[in-house]
């Protein structure tokens, strides 16, 4: 996949043009996957290039910074997920105040027609674009006729009678319901980043953990302990237990940390890149009387995680109905 960080970097449109999917695509969830897959299928049948157009930062971070959502996927994660779906190109448009002032007509002419050479454009049926969100999927159909490209709005995907959306997934993560979030995403929710050195208390508790540096803009599940699966940058995958919390037994700074214990791992992880997939919630955050009590509870958490991994019991009540 080719990733372009600006419109100016995009190569000239091929003879058959581009089939374009447009959206923020935060999470690349099952609803997004339907739009992207339709674009891939159309491009394949037409002998054209499939391109996804997304925006960074999230438009809300520019238009309403106080209400900006935490992100479900970084640009790198989006690229990997879209590449796995067969998208040929990812165009990341910088969303700033100037870009936000583009009229719907200017967006269609400048971005879709002139620069990308779009022949077909796929969007979700609730897509909005242009200054003030004035452009809708219906407007895009009209603009397409003027600018020479076909527009195909894609019906939204529902789960349990409710539309799958990034907001819905964030709400599930915020309540610790990582299994439900995974159903909407089509995969477990993942956080990743480099492993940093920590206080070293885990070794004294016979539970050495990897302290993950997660970007501040990324969404985290509700504070608590989770059954996870961790992938090291060399491709090795381990069953793991992950604590998302402020470590109230020892710390008073209220800083949220992501600490992962890889089961049956030996070696050094400092400086390595680690990706952690959240599979099930074991319990909420607790303050323990002393290190001994914490160590005992960690052993029980590890036992729970082993049972879940051994039996595929991601819906087991013992893993998902721990104290909040």
Buried (B, 14 or more C-beta within 10 A) or exposed (E): BBBBEEBEEBEEBEEEBBBBBBBBBBBBBBBBBBBBBBBBBBBEEBEBBBBBBBBBBBBBBBBEEEEBBBBBBBBEBBBEBBBEBBBBBBBBBEBEEEBBEBBBBEBBBBBBBEBBBBBBBBBBEBBBBBBEEEBBBEBBBBBBEEBEBBBBBBEBBEBEEEBBBBEBBBEBBBBBBBBBBBBBBBBBBBBBBBBEEBEEBBEEBEBBBBBBBBEEEBBBBBBBBBBBBBBBBEEEEBBBBBBBBBBEBEEEEEEBBBBBBBBEBEEEBEEEBBBBBBBBBBBBBBEBEEEEEBBEBBEEBBEBBBBBBEEEBBEBEBBBEBEE
